[in-house]
Amino acid sequence: MKSLAILLLLTVSVSFLYTGCKQADDVVEESEQTHEQSEKEFDENISKKVAPEVWGLIQTENYKLNWKNWPDKKDIYVNSVAFEAIESRETEFPVGSTIVREKYSTDGNLEKVAVASRIGGNEKTDGWFSADYTPDGELIRVNKNVVNIRP
């Protein structure tokens, strides 16, 4: 009789454990789906929110006059945070680094301004936001597959 009671108690315990694990799995799955949806919404809204801010930043700081050129590259400008990383031979650019590359046509006209800014937070792009703009600041495209830019 005693062994029957122990067996019954063990069966009930295992069923509670199974039910608890099943509920935990459901919660984890729901959490992962919510995270994926949030990431998708972030990617879809990034051009609307971040792109104008990045363009405004480089214009406010007047990158062409106030920033330094990447050493030996006349069409690439870097802010002070990025320049310090280059000068000190860091292994990667810190958050706050911004790089502007002007792209010219064969006849010397400015065609496009490419900007990469390390804003942090996105593992897929290693924290980089990158976009191409017309010379007057109209967004051409947001580059979704940014490789980590190194000093």
C-alpha positions in Angstrom: 0.0 0.0 0.0 2.8 2.3 0.9 4.6 1.7 -2.5 1.3 2.4 -4.3 1.0 5.8 -2.5 4.6 6.6 -3.4 4.0 5.6 -7.0 0.8 7.8 -7.1 2.7 10.7 -5.6 5.5 10.3 -8.1 3.1 10.2 -11.0 1.3 13.3 -9.8 4.7 15.1 -9.3 5.9 14.2 -12.8 2.6 15.4 -14.4 2.9 18.7 -12.6 6.5 19.0 -13.7 5.5 18.2 -17.3 2.7 20.8 -17.3 5.0 23.4 -15.8 7.7 22.8 -18.5 5.1 22.9 -21.3 3.8 26.2 -20.0 7.4 27.6 -19.8 8.1 26.4 -23.4 5.0 28.2 -24.5 6.0 31.4 -22.8 9.5 31.3 -24.3 8.1 30.7 -27.8 5.7 33.6 -27.4 8.6 35.8 -26.2 10.7 34.9 -29.2 7.9 35.7 -31.6 7.3 39.1 -29.9 11.1 39.8 -30.2 11.1 38.9 -33.9 8.1 41.1 -34.5 9.8 44.0 -32.7 13.0 43.6 -34.7 11.0 43.6 -37.9 9.1 46.7 -36.9 12.4 48.4 -35.9 13.9 47.6 -39.3 10.8 48.9 -41.2 10.8 52.1 -39.2 14.5 52.8 -39.1 14.6 54.8 -42.3 11.7 57.0 -41.1 13.4 57.8 -37.8 17.1 57.4 -37.9 18.0 58.5 -41.5 16.8 62.1 -41.1 18.6 62.4 -37.8 21.9 61.1 -39.2 21.6 63.5 -42.2 20.8 66.3 -39.8 23.8 65.4 -37.6 26.4 65.6 -40.4 24.9 68.8 -41.7 24.8 70.4 -38.3 28.4 69.5 -37.7 29.3 70.6 -41.2 31.4 67.5 -41.8 33.2 68.9 -44.9 34.7 71.8 -42.9 34.9 70.4 -39.4 35.8 66.8 -39.7 39.1 65.2 -40.7 39.6 63.0 -43.7 40.3 59.4 -43.2 44.1 59.2 -43.7 45.0 58.9 -47.4 41.3 59.1 -48.5 40.2 62.5 -49.8 36.5 61.7 -50.2 36.0 60.1 -46.8 35.3 62.3 -43.7 35.3 61.0 -40.1 34.1 62.6 -36.9 36.4 63.0 -34.0 35.3 59.8 -32.4 36.1 57.8 -35.5 39.4 59.7 -36.1 40.6 58.9 -32.6 39.9 55.2 -33.2 41.9 55.3 -36.5 44.8 57.3 -35.0 45.1 55.0 -31.9 44.7 51.9 -34.1 41.7 50.5 -32.3 40.3 47.1 -33.4 36.9 48.6 -34.0 35.1 51.9 -34.1 33.3 52.8 -30.9 29.6 53.8 -30.7 29.4 57.4 -31.8 31.7 57.0 -34.8 30.3 58.5 -38.0 31.9 58.2 -41.5 30.8 60.1 -44.6 31.9 59.1 -48.1 31.2 61.3 -51.0 30.8 59.6 -54.4 31.4 61.6 -57.5 30.6 61.0 -61.1 33.3 60.8 -63.8 32.8 64.5 -64.6 33.4 65.5 -61.0 29.8 66.1 -59.8 28.7 64.9 -56.4 26.3 62.1 -57.0 25.8 60.5 -53.6 26.7 60.8 -49.9 27.1 57.5 -48.1 26.9 57.7 -44.3 27.8 55.0 -41.8 27.2 55.7 -38.1 27.8 53.3 -35.2 24.7 53.8 -33.2 24.8 50.5 -31.3 22.1 48.1 -30.4 21.6 46.0 -33.6 23.5 42.7 -33.5 22.8 42.0 -37.2 24.7 45.1 -38.3 27.1 45.1 -35.4 25.5 48.4 -34.3 26.0 50.3 -37.6 23.4 52.3 -39.4 24.2 53.0 -43.1 22.3 55.0 -45.7 22.9 56.7 -49.1 21.6 60.2 -49.7 21.3 62.6 -52.6 23.6 65.6 -52.2 20.6 67.6 -51.0 19.8 65.1 -48.3 17.0 63.0 -49.9 17.2 59.4 -48.7 18.1 57.0 -51.5 18.2 53.8 -49.4 19.0 52.4 -46.1 21.7 49.7 -46.3 20.4 46.7 -44.3 23.4 44.4 -44.6 26.2 46.5 -43.1 29.5 44.8 -42.4 31.4 46.0 -39.4 33.7 48.8 -40.6 37.1 48.7 -39.1 39.6 51.5 -38.5 
